[in-house]
Amino acid sequence: MTQNKADLLQGTLDLLILKSLQNEPMHGFGIALRIGQMSKEMLTVEQGSLYPALYRLEEQGWIKAEWGVSENNRKAKFYSLTATGRKQLQAEEQSWAKLSLAINFVLSHG
């Protein structure tokens, strides 16, 4: 993950990928674009970080991949959330909310 725009805590890429797949299957480049859009272009995901994360999430059973045709008529792997992935997304979102609340407490009382 490129951190030239905003630094990310380790492990947040998984959360961002799961969140980007919440509503529809997407190919890798689409996931990277979606994360950029959702972050108002403050986050950039490089291929060197994205694809290893996608393979790891697939191995964990949180996402599945199927071959399809992209909008520019090219063969591409489309990733989608599994039922386990939806549960993991919910758990990750709750964990992130707790962590960000704790960090905000520290920052506001420093």
C-alpha positions in Angstrom: 0.0 0.0 0.0 1.3 3.4 -0.8 1.4 5.7 2.1 2.3 8.9 0.4 -1.2 10.3 1.0 -2.1 8.7 4.3 -0.4 6.2 6.5 -2.4 3.1 7.3 -2.1 0.7 10.3 -1.1 -2.8 9.4 -4.1 -4.9 8.6 -6.3 -2.1 7.4 -6.0 -3.1 3.7 -8.0 -6.3 4.4 -10.8 -4.2 5.9 -10.7 -1.8 2.9 -10.9 -4.6 0.4 -13.7 -6.3 2.2 -15.6 -3.1 2.4 -15.1 -2.3 -1.2 -16.6 -5.7 -2.1 -19.6 -5.3 0.2 -22.1 -4.4 -2.6 -20.8 -6.0 -5.7 -18.1 -8.2 -7.2 -15.1 -6.3 -8.6 -11.8 -7.0 -10.3 -8.6 -6.0 -8.7 -8.2 -2.7 -10.5 -11.8 -1.8 -9.7 -11.1 -2.5 -6.0 -8.1 -0.2 -6.0 -10.2 2.5 -7.7 -13.1 2.0 -5.3 -10.8 2.4 -2.3 -9.5 5.6 -3.8 -13.1 6.9 -4.3 -14.2 5.9 -0.8 -11.3 7.7 0.7 -11.8 10.8 -1.4 -8.5 9.9 -3.1 -6.5 10.1 0.1 -5.5 6.4 -0.1 -3.8 4.7 -3.0 -3.4 0.9 -3.2 -0.6 -0.4 -5.4 -0.8 -3.7 -7.2 2.2 -5.0 -5.2 0.1 -4.7 -2.1 -3.4 -5.4 -3.5 -2.9 -8.7 -5.2 -1.1 -10.5 -2.3 -3.8 -9.3 0.0 -6.5 -10.6 -2.4 -4.8 -14.0 -2.6 -4.5 -14.1 1.2 -8.2 -13.2 1.7 -9.2 -15.9 -0.8 -7.1 -18.4 1.1 -8.8 -17.4 4.3 -12.2 -18.0 2.6 -13.3 -14.4 3.0 -13.5 -13.7 -0.7 -13.9 -15.9 -3.8 -12.7 -15.3 -7.3 -14.3 -16.1 -10.6 -13.2 -15.3 -14.1 -15.3 -12.8 -16.1 -15.1 -10.0 -18.6 -14.3 -6.5 -17.6 -16.0 -3.3 -18.8 -13.3 -2.9 -21.4 -13.9 -6.4 -22.7 -10.9 -8.1 -21.1 -10.7 -11.3 -19.2 -10.4 -10.5 -15.4 -10.8 -12.2 -12.1 -13.8 -10.8 -10.2 -13.7 -11.0 -6.4 -16.8 -11.2 -4.2 -17.4 -11.6 -0.5 -18.3 -15.0 0.9 -20.7 -15.4 3.9 -17.6 -15.8 6.1 -16.2 -12.6 4.5 -19.4 -10.7 5.4 -19.1 -11.8 9.0 -15.4 -10.9 9.0 -16.2 -7.4 7.6 -18.6 -6.9 10.4 -16.1 -7.9 13.0 -13.3 -5.8 11.4 -15.6 -2.7 11.3 -16.4 -3.2 15.0 -12.8 -3.6 15.9 -11.8 -0.5 13.8 -14.5 1.6 15.5 -13.2 0.6 19.0 -9.6 1.3 18.0 -10.4 4.7 16.4 -12.4 5.7 19.4 -9.6 4.8 21.7 -7.1 6.7 19.6 -9.4 9.7 19.5 -9.6 9.6 23.3 -5.8 9.6 23.6 -5.4 12.5 21.1 -8.1 14.6 22.7 -6.7 14.1 26.3 -3.0 14.4 25.5 
